[in-house]
């Protein structure tokens, strides 16, 4: 039996539930387990799987099913956990054993397991049987088709996913079920079908023209198919409609940069840095963009922001010195490099090389 301090010294007693520690202690001491409710057992299974302890998770799962065999909700929760950790063989075994449970979850999870195990023919047979079973239950039918299409995408069967979605579209109100349109968009993108991606973007937008999240997701789609101007428009709309997500601001910065509008990218960078001034990556991006257009004062500000967060980065001292040099501040440029030598490792010797060059060319500033 394993002990936690043998593989992770950082794990504390409060990292996991009391029920888990009690269960694990009983296993280590090889004593019979006491009573555990279904939620505790699901938590125990989840924790063991998160630690890649497959044998221990399976033991807890067998115990849970034996003690709470009539608890359908627990069975569904266990299936979802197995799906999350991609334990497809265990999931298939469990769904085979409980195929008669009176809800959709078992069918959907069985299909997911079969497809991930490469058993496409069996998966489509199961899908066909489930369609008949839920033919008169619109809600379950929609969830079944969504699961089938999503899983087909997950296993790179994009054309099959498209076929499944088009089969259900005439039977549903697309405005209330736009997840299917997003699935189609994903499939066509994966197939490099830009024309259909753009058509679907227009169709989705027509359904939710004032939804900030929709604009954000469309922005990512446009960005991924290299529609720079459309991506900019989408991210701008997402922000203007009240979506408070810094990721949209970052995407907007990169979109403006990739579209060649450096000044606009820097404007959006400054807005972002008002909220997250210590963001190293964005400050570095801004410094590079500023130097690209020879905006030396602006670049200097970003390099100073970076050094305020991390004063050991040798190349940033080179950046700062370069900015000062172009601003005519030769003495400060030399002092910056001297400080860089004392603060950083100068791993490739570039600071020392540049410092020697400035000292040689500008002895009057020493």
C-alpha positions in Angstrom: 0.0 0.0 0.0 1.3 3.5 -0.8 1.8 6.3 1.6 1.5 9.9 0.5 4.7 11.2 1.9 6.5 8.7 -0.4 5.6 10.5 -3.5 4.6 14.1 -2.7 6.0 16.0 0.3 3.7 18.9 -0.6 0.5 17.1 0.1 -1.1 18.3 3.4 -3.9 16.8 5.4 -6.3 19.5 4.4 -5.7 19.0 0.7 -8.2 16.1 0.6 -11.4 15.3 2.5 -11.6 13.7 5.9 -13.4 10.8 4.3 -10.5 10.2 1.9 -7.9 10.1 4.7 -10.1 7.8 6.7 -10.5 5.4 3.7 -6.9 5.5 2.9 -5.9 4.8 6.5 -8.2 1.8 6.5 -6.6 0.5 3.3 -3.1 1.0 4.8 -4.0 -0.8 8.0 -5.8 -3.5 6.0 -9.0 -3.2 8.0 -12.7 -3.3 6.8 -14.1 -0.1 5.7 -16.9 1.6 7.6 -19.9 3.3 6.1 -19.3 6.0 3.4 -22.1 7.9 1.7 -22.2 8.1 -2.1 -20.7 11.6 -2.3 -17.8 10.7 -0.2 -17.1 7.6 -2.3 -17.2 9.6 -5.5 -14.8 12.1 -3.9 -12.4 9.2 -2.9 -12.5 7.8 -6.5 -11.8 11.2 -7.9 -8.8 11.8 -5.7 -7.2 8.5 -6.4 -7.6 9.0 -10.1 -6.1 12.6 -9.8 -3.1 10.9 -8.2 -2.9 8.2 -11.0 -3.7 5.5 -8.4 -5.8 3.3 -10.7 -5.9 0.2 -8.5 -7.0 2.1 -5.4 -9.6 4.1 -7.4 -11.0 0.8 -8.8 -11.2 -0.7 -5.3 -13.2 2.3 -4.1 -15.5 2.1 -7.1 -16.2 -1.6 -6.6 -17.0 -0.9 -2.9 -19.3 2.0 -3.9 -21.2 0.0 -6.4 -21.6 -2.9 -4.0 -22.8 -0.8 -1.1 -25.0 1.6 -3.1 -26.0 -0.5 -6.1 -29.4 1.2 -6.3 -28.2 4.7 -6.2 -28.5 5.8 -9.8 -27.1 9.3 -9.2 -23.9 7.9 -7.8 -23.6 5.6 -10.8 -23.8 8.6 -13.1 -21.3 10.6 -11.1 -18.8 7.8 -11.2 -19.3 7.6 -15.0 -18.6 11.3 -15.3 -15.5 10.9 -13.2 -14.2 8.1 -15.3 -14.9 10.1 -18.4 -13.0 13.1 -17.0 -9.9 11.0 -16.4 -10.3 9.2 -19.7 -10.6 5.7 -18.1 -12.4 4.4 -21.1 -12.1 0.7 -20.4 -13.5 1.1 -16.9 -16.2 3.4 -18.2 -17.2 0.9 -20.9 -17.3 -2.0 -18.3 -19.5 0.1 -16.0 -21.9 1.2 -18.7 -22.2 -2.3 -20.0 -23.1 -3.5 -16.6 -25.7 -0.7 -16.0 -27.2 -0.3 -19.5 -30.7 -0.5 -18.2 -30.5 2.5 -15.9 -33.5 4.7 -16.8 -31.7 7.8 -17.9 -29.6 9.1 -20.8 -26.3 9.3 -19.0 -25.4 5.6 -19.4 -26.0 5.6 -23.2 -24.0 8.8 -23.7 -21.1 7.6 -21.6 -21.1 4.2 -23.3 -20.9 5.9 -26.7 -18.0 8.1 -25.5 -16.1 5.1 -24.2 -16.6 3.1 -27.4 -15.5 6.0 -29.7 -12.4 6.7 -27.6 -11.5 3.0 -27.7 -11.7 3.0 -31.5 -14.9 1.0 -31.6 -16.8 3.3 -34.0 -19.1 0.6 -35.5 -20.3 -0.4 -32.0 -20.7 3.3 -31.1 -23.0 3.9 -34.0 -25.0 0.8 -33.2 -25.4 2.1 -29.7 -26.3 5.5 -31.0 -29.0 4.1 -33.3 -30.5 2.1 -30.4 -30.5 5.2 -28.2 -32.2 7.3 -30.9 -35.0 4.8 -31.0 -35.2 4.7 -27.2 -35.5 8.5 -26.9 -37.5 9.1 -30.2 -40.3 10.7 -28.2 -38.2 12.6 -25.7 -36.9 15.7 -27.4 -34.8 16.8 -24.5 -32.9 13.5 -24.2 -32.6 13.2 -28.0 -30.9 16.6 -28.2 -28.4 15.7 -25.4 -27.7 12.4 -27.1 -26.9 14.0 -30.4 -24.8 16.7 -28.7 -22.8 14.0 -27.0 -22.3 12.0 -30.2 -21.2 15.0 -32.2 -18.9 16.3 -29.5 -17.2 12.9 -29.0 -16.8 12.4 -32.7 -15.0 15.7 -32.8 -12.9 14.7 -29.8 -11.6 11.6 -31.7 -11.0 13.6 -34.9 -14.0 12.1 -36.8 -15.0 15.5 -38.0 -17.0 14.5 -41.1 -19.0 12.0 -39.1 -19.7 14.8 -36.5 -21.0 17.1 -39.3 -23.3 14.3 -40.5 -24.7 13.7 -37.0 -25.4 17.5 -36.5 -27.1 17.9 -39.9 -29.3 14.9 -39.1 -30.7 16.6 -36.0 -30.9 20.2 -37.2 -34.2 19.9 -39.1 -35.8 18.5 -35.9 -34.8 21.4 -33.5 -35.1 25.1 -33.0 -31.5 26.1 -33.7 -31.9 29.4 -31.9 -32.5 27.5 -28.7 -29.8 24.9 -29.5 -26.9 26.9 -31.0 -24.4 24.5 -29.4 -24.9 22.4 -32.6 -23.7 25.4 -34.7 -20.6 25.8 -32.6 -19.9 22.1 -33.0 -20.3 22.4 -36.8 -17.9 25.4 -36.7 -15.4 23.4 -34.8 -15.6 20.5 -37.2 -15.3 22.7 -40.3 -12.4 24.6 -38.8 -10.6 21.2 -38.1 -11.1 20.4 -41.8 -9.7 23.7 -42.9 -13.0 24.6 -44.5 -12.8 28.4 -44.0 -15.8 29.1 -46.2 -18.2 27.1 -44.0 -16.6 28.5 -40.8 -17.4 32.1 -42.0 -20.9 31.1 -42.9 -21.5 29.6 -39.4 -20.0 32.7 -37.8 -22.6 34.8 -39.6 -25.4 32.4 -38.6 -24.4 32.3 -35.0 -24.1 36.1 -34.9 -27.6 36.5 -36.4 -28.9 34.5 -33.4 -27.1 36.4 -30.7 -26.0 39.8 -32.0 -25.9 41.5 -28.6 -24.3 38.7 -26.6 -20.8 39.5 -25.4 -19.7 35.9 -24.9 -20.8 35.1 -28.5 -18.6 37.9 -29.8 -15.7 36.7 -27.8 -15.9 33.1 -29.1 -16.4 34.4 -32.6 -13.2 36.5 -32.1 -11.3 33.4 -31.4 -12.7 31.7 -34.4 -11.8 34.6 -36.7 -8.4 34.8 -35.1 -7.8 31.1 -35.8 -8.7 31.4 -39.5 -6.5 34.5 -39.8 -9.4 36.9 -40.3 -7.6 39.7 -38.5 -10.0 42.6 -39.0 -13.0 40.5 -38.1 -11.2 39.2 -35.0 -10.5 42.8 -33.9 -14.2 43.8 -34.5 -15.4 40.8 -32.5 -13.1 41.4 -29.5 -14.0 45.1 -29.5 -17.7 44.2 -29.4 -17.2 41.7 -26.7 -15.5 44.3 -24.5 -18.0 47.1 -25.4 -20.9 44.8 -24.5 -19.6 44.4 -21.0 -17.6 41.2 -21.1 -15.1 41.7 -18.2 -12.4 39.2 -19.2 -8.8 40.2 -19.6 -8.3 37.4 -22.1 -10.3 39.4 -24.6 -8.1 42.4 -24.0 -5.0 40.2 -24.6 -6.5 38.8 -27.8 -7.3 42.3 -29.0 -3.7 43.4 -28.4 -2.3 40.5 -30.4 -4.9 41.0 -33.1 -4.0 44.6 -33.6 -0.3 43.7 -33.6 -0.8 40.9 -36.2 -2.9 43.3 -38.3 0.1 45.8 -38.3 -1.6 48.4 -36.2 1.1 48.8 -33.6 -0.1 52.1 -32.1 -3.5 50.6 -31.5 -2.0 47.5 -30.0 0.0 49.7 -27.6 -3.1 51.7 -26.7 -4.9 48.5 -25.8 -1.7 47.3 -23.9 -1.8 50.3 -21.7 -5.4 49.8 -20.9 -4.6 46.2 -19.9 -1.6 47.1 -17.8 -3.7 49.5 -15.8 -5.3 46.4 -14.4 -2.4 44.0 -14.4 0.8 46.2 -14.4 3.1 43.3 -13.4 2.2 41.1 -16.4 5.7 40.2 -17.6 4.6 38.8 -21.0 2.5 41.8 -22.0 5.1 44.3 -20.8 7.7 42.4 -22.9 5.4 42.4 -25.9 4.8 46.1 -25.5 8.6 46.8 -25.2 9.3 44.9 -28.4 6.5 46.6 -30.3 7.6 50.0 -29.1 11.2 49.4 -30.2 9.9 48.2 -33.5 8.4 51.6 -34.2 11.3 53.4 -32.4 9.1 54.7 -29.6 12.0 54.6 -27.2 10.4 56.5 -24.2 7.5 54.1 -24.3 9.7 51.1 -24.6 11.8 52.3 -21.6 8.6 52.4 -19.5 7.8 48.8 -20.3 11.4 47.6 -19.6 11.3 49.3 -16.2 8.0 47.6 -15.4 9.6 44.2 -16.2 12.6 44.9 -14.0 10.4 46.0 -11.1 9.0 42.5 -11.2 12.2 40.6 -12.0 15.5 42.3 -11.7 17.5 39.3 -12.9 16.6 39.2 -16.6 19.8 40.0 -18.5 18.2 40.7 -21.9 15.9 43.3 -20.3 18.9 45.4 -19.2 20.1 45.3 -22.8 16.6 46.5 -23.9 16.6 49.3 -21.3 20.2 50.4 -22.2 19.3 50.4 -25.9 16.3 52.7 -25.2 18.4 55.1 -23.1 21.1 55.1 -25.8 18.6 56.2 -28.5 17.2 58.8 -26.1 20.7 60.3 -25.8 21.2 59.1 -22.2 24.6 57.5 -22.8 25.7 57.6 -19.2 22.4 56.1 -18.0 22.7 53.4 -20.7 26.2 52.5 -19.4 25.0 52.5 -15.7 22.1 50.2 -16.7 24.5 47.7 -18.2 26.7 47.8 -15.1 23.7 47.2 -12.9 22.7 44.3 -15.2 26.1 42.7 -14.7 25.6 42.8 -10.9 22.0 41.7 -10.9 21.8 39.1 -13.6 23.9 36.1 -14.7 24.6 37.5 -18.2 24.5 33.9 -19.3 25.8 34.6 -22.9 28.0 37.6 -22.1 25.9 40.1 -24.1 25.8 42.6 -21.3 29.5 42.6 -20.8 30.1 42.8 -24.6 27.8 45.8 -25.0 29.2 47.5 -21.9 32.8 47.2 -23.2 31.6 48.6 -26.6 30.0 51.7 -25.0 32.9 52.3 -22.7 35.2 52.2 -25.7 33.1 54.4 -27.9 32.0 56.9 -25.2 34.9 57.3 -22.7 33.7 60.8 -21.8 30.6 59.3 -20.0 32.6 57.0 -17.7 
